[in-house]
Amino acid sequence: MVPEPNARHAVEEMVRILTRTPATIRAILEDLPEDLVHSDEGEGTFSPFGVLGHLIEGEKKDWIPRARIILAEGSSRAFEPFDRFAHVNTTAGRALTDLLEEFAGLRAGNLATLETLLERNPDLHAVGAHPELGEVTFTELLATWVVHDLNHLAQIARVVARQFEDEVGPWKAYLPILAPREPPPA
């Protein structure tokens, strides 16, 4: 099935955003003091360092493996569950610069793989089976990958911003990034 032009255009926009994530994270985090990179928002939350580790795990075990399953097996095989906290063990004791390099390399490789998949004109509405959410489409997976990146970029910015919360004084009223945060979903 040849995708309609609108869907193909949307995928191209998604790829543009996915391409920018490693450089954006590097620009925010590189050369920051350790206390900023390792700060978090409390128990069960990720520091910017943790976010980077989490994104690396996603590059290895989430997005492209699931895209391949959708395109090759459809909904006949459910995705493997993704361990959102696997990075805690895999990044322990590693340097931020190493993680930045690994993420950039993995993302470049995954985008090259995605480009190869897209060159075959796949059915962008092909359906896969998520272990918790049920049926999901190839395009929904790609869109989720993009929004997942943006969500974590916002999280990195929020965690770093909170380290200066006391210093902004009365301007805090104008800075929604410092507003009380809702707890993450369980």
Backbone torsions as a table, in degrees:
resi	resn	phi	psi	omega
1	MET	NA	127.7	177.3
2	VAL	-86.1	125.8	-177.5
3	PRO	-68.5	150.3	176.0
4	GLU	-66.2	149.2	-175.4
5	PRO	-53.6	-36.9	-179.0
6	ASN	-61.3	-44.1	-179.8
7	ALA	-65.2	-42.3	179.3
8	ARG	-62.3	-42.0	178.7
9	HIS	-62.6	-43.3	179.6
10	ALA	-60.5	-41.2	179.4
11	VAL	-64.7	-39.9	177.4
12	GLU	-61.0	-40.6	177.3
13	GLU	-64.3	-40.5	178.9
14	MET	-61.5	-44.4	-179.6
15	VAL	-62.0	-38.7	177.9
16	ARG	-59.0	-43.0	179.9
17	ILE	-68.0	-46.4	-179.6
18	LEU	-58.6	-34.4	179.6
19	THR	-64.7	-32.1	-173.8
20	ARG	-83.7	-18.2	-172.7
21	THR	-57.7	-49.7	-178.5
22	PRO	-57.7	-43.4	-179.8
23	ALA	-67.1	-35.2	179.1
24	THR	-65.4	-45.8	179.2
25	ILE	-64.0	-42.4	178.5
26	ARG	-60.0	-44.2	-178.7
27	ALA	-61.8	-35.4	-179.1
28	ILE	-77.7	-43.1	-167.6
29	LEU	-98.4	-28.7	-173.2
30	GLU	-58.1	132.1	177.3
31	ASP	71.0	10.2	173.4
32	LEU	-76.3	153.1	176.2
33	PRO	-62.0	150.2	-178.5
34	GLU	-54.1	-38.8	-177.0
35	ASP	-64.2	-33.2	176.8
36	LEU	-72.6	-40.7	-177.0
37	VAL	-69.8	-29.6	-176.3
38	HIS	-104.4	5.2	176.4
39	SER	-73.9	150.5	176.5
40	ASP	-138.6	-172.3	-177.7
41	GLU	-107.9	19.2	178.5
42	GLY	118.2	-179.8	-176.2
43	GLU	-55.0	135.0	177.8
44	GLY	80.3	5.8	179.2
45	THR	-109.4	163.5	-178.4
46	PHE	-100.9	139.9	166.8
47	SER	-78.0	167.5	173.2
48	PRO	-54.5	-38.7	175.9
49	PHE	-61.0	-45.0	178.4
50	GLY	-64.2	-39.6	176.8
51	VAL	-58.4	-45.2	-180.0
52	LEU	-61.5	-43.7	176.5
53	GLY	-61.5	-41.8	178.0
54	HIS	-62.1	-42.7	178.4
55	LEU	-64.6	-36.9	177.3
56	ILE	-62.5	-45.4	178.4
57	GLU	-60.3	-38.9	177.1
58	GLY	-63.2	-38.5	178.1
59	GLU	-64.1	-34.7	-177.8
60	LYS	-80.6	-39.2	-165.2
61	LYS	-125.0	-2.8	-172.6
62	ASP	-115.1	-78.9	-163.2
63	TRP	-62.0	-59.6	-176.8
64	ILE	-71.1	-42.8	175.5
65	PRO	-56.2	-39.9	179.3
66	ARG	-71.2	-37.5	177.0
67	ALA	-61.2	-42.7	178.8
68	ARG	-62.4	-41.7	178.7
69	ILE	-61.3	-46.5	-179.8
70	ILE	-57.7	-48.5	-173.8
71	LEU	-74.1	-29.1	-177.2
72	ALA	-95.6	-34.7	-172.1
73	GLU	-123.9	-6.1	-179.5
74	GLY	60.4	-142.3	-177.5
75	SER	-90.8	8.4	-179.5
76	SER	-73.0	-17.9	178.7
77	ARG	-130.2	120.2	178.5
78	ALA	-72.5	148.6	175.2
79	PHE	-62.3	152.1	170.4
80	GLU	-69.1	139.8	175.0
81	PRO	-60.0	145.7	-179.4
82	PHE	-101.1	126.6	177.9
83	ASP	-84.8	103.2	-176.5
84	ARG	-65.1	-15.8	-175.8
85	PHE	-114.6	12.2	-179.7
86	ALA	-59.5	-30.0	-177.6
87	HIS	-62.8	-22.9	-177.9
88	VAL	-57.2	-42.6	179.6
89	ASN	-82.0	-36.9	-174.2
90	THR	-77.2	-17.3	-179.1
91	THR	-108.2	-4.8	-177.2
92	ALA	-55.9	127.5	176.6
93	GLY	78.5	2.5	-178.9
94	ARG	-89.0	158.0	178.9
95	ALA	-87.4	146.6	177.9
96	LEU	-55.6	-43.2	-177.9
97	THR	-60.8	-36.5	177.1
98	ASP	-64.1	-42.7	179.7
99	LEU	-66.2	-40.7	178.3
100	LEU	-60.1	-43.7	179.0
101	GLU	-65.8	-44.4	-179.4
102	GLU	-62.2	-45.0	-179.7
103	PHE	-61.4	-46.0	-179.6
104	ALA	-60.2	-42.8	179.9
105	GLY	-66.7	-44.9	178.3
106	LEU	-63.2	-42.4	-179.4
107	ARG	-64.5	-44.0	179.3
108	ALA	-59.5	-43.9	178.5
109	GLY	-63.8	-41.9	180.0
110	ASN	-68.2	-35.4	177.4
111	LEU	-69.6	-34.2	175.0
112	ALA	-65.5	-41.1	176.9
113	THR	-63.8	-43.8	178.7
114	LEU	-60.7	-42.6	178.9
115	GLU	-59.2	-42.5	177.6
116	THR	-62.4	-43.4	178.0
117	LEU	-61.6	-41.9	-177.6
118	LEU	-71.8	-28.8	177.9
119	GLU	-63.4	-21.6	179.5
120	ARG	-84.6	7.2	-178.4
121	ASN	48.1	60.8	-179.0
122	PRO	-69.5	162.5	172.3
123	ASP	-72.1	108.2	-177.5
124	LEU	-68.5	-11.7	178.3
125	HIS	-104.4	11.5	176.9
126	ALA	-57.7	145.2	-172.6
127	VAL	-108.7	137.6	172.5
128	GLY	-120.7	176.3	-177.2
129	ALA	-118.2	108.4	175.2
130	HIS	-81.0	138.6	-175.7
131	PRO	-64.2	-22.3	179.6
132	GLU	-113.9	-34.8	-172.1
133	LEU	-93.6	-13.3	-177.7
134	GLY	85.1	-143.5	-175.6
135	GLU	-69.6	132.8	175.8
136	VAL	-137.6	151.9	-179.3
137	THR	-99.2	164.8	176.3
138	PHE	-57.0	-46.3	-179.9
139	THR	-65.0	-38.9	177.0
140	GLU	-62.9	-38.9	177.0
141	LEU	-61.5	-46.4	179.8
142	LEU	-63.7	-44.1	179.4
143	ALA	-62.9	-38.0	178.5
144	THR	-66.3	-37.4	176.7
145	TRP	-58.8	-45.0	179.2
146	VAL	-63.9	-50.5	-176.8
147	VAL	-67.6	-33.6	175.0
148	HIS	-59.8	-46.5	175.6
149	ASP	-57.3	-50.2	-177.3
150	LEU	-63.1	-38.1	177.1
151	ASN	-59.7	-44.3	-178.9
152	HIS	-75.5	-29.2	172.2
153	LEU	-63.0	-42.8	177.0
154	ALA	-63.1	-39.2	179.2
155	GLN	-63.7	-45.0	177.7
156	ILE	-58.1	-48.2	-179.6
157	ALA	-61.2	-42.3	-178.8
158	ARG	-64.6	-45.2	-178.6
159	VAL	-63.9	-43.4	178.2
160	VAL	-65.0	-43.4	179.8
161	ALA	-60.0	-39.5	-178.6
162	ARG	-63.1	-21.2	178.7
163	GLN	-70.4	-13.6	179.6
164	PHE	-114.2	13.5	-175.6
165	GLU	-56.6	-45.2	-178.4
166	ASP	-68.2	-31.5	-175.8
167	GLU	-76.1	-20.2	-176.3
168	VAL	-78.1	-13.3	177.6
169	GLY	59.5	-138.0	-174.6
170	PRO	-67.3	-15.4	178.9
171	TRP	-66.2	-12.7	178.5
172	LYS	-52.9	-33.3	179.7
173	ALA	-61.0	-23.3	-178.8
174	TYR	-100.5	4.7	-173.7
175	LEU	-118.1	89.0	-177.6
176	PRO	-59.1	-22.7	178.5
177	ILE	-62.3	-20.4	-179.9
178	LEU	-99.5	4.1	179.3
179	ALA	-65.5	155.0	177.1
180	PRO	-53.9	140.9	-174.1
181	ARG	-101.7	140.3	174.2
182	GLU	-74.2	144.6	177.8
183	PRO	-66.2	148.5	179.9
184	PRO	-66.2	154.7	178.4
185	PRO	-64.1	148.6	-178.5
186	ALA	-72.8	NA	NA
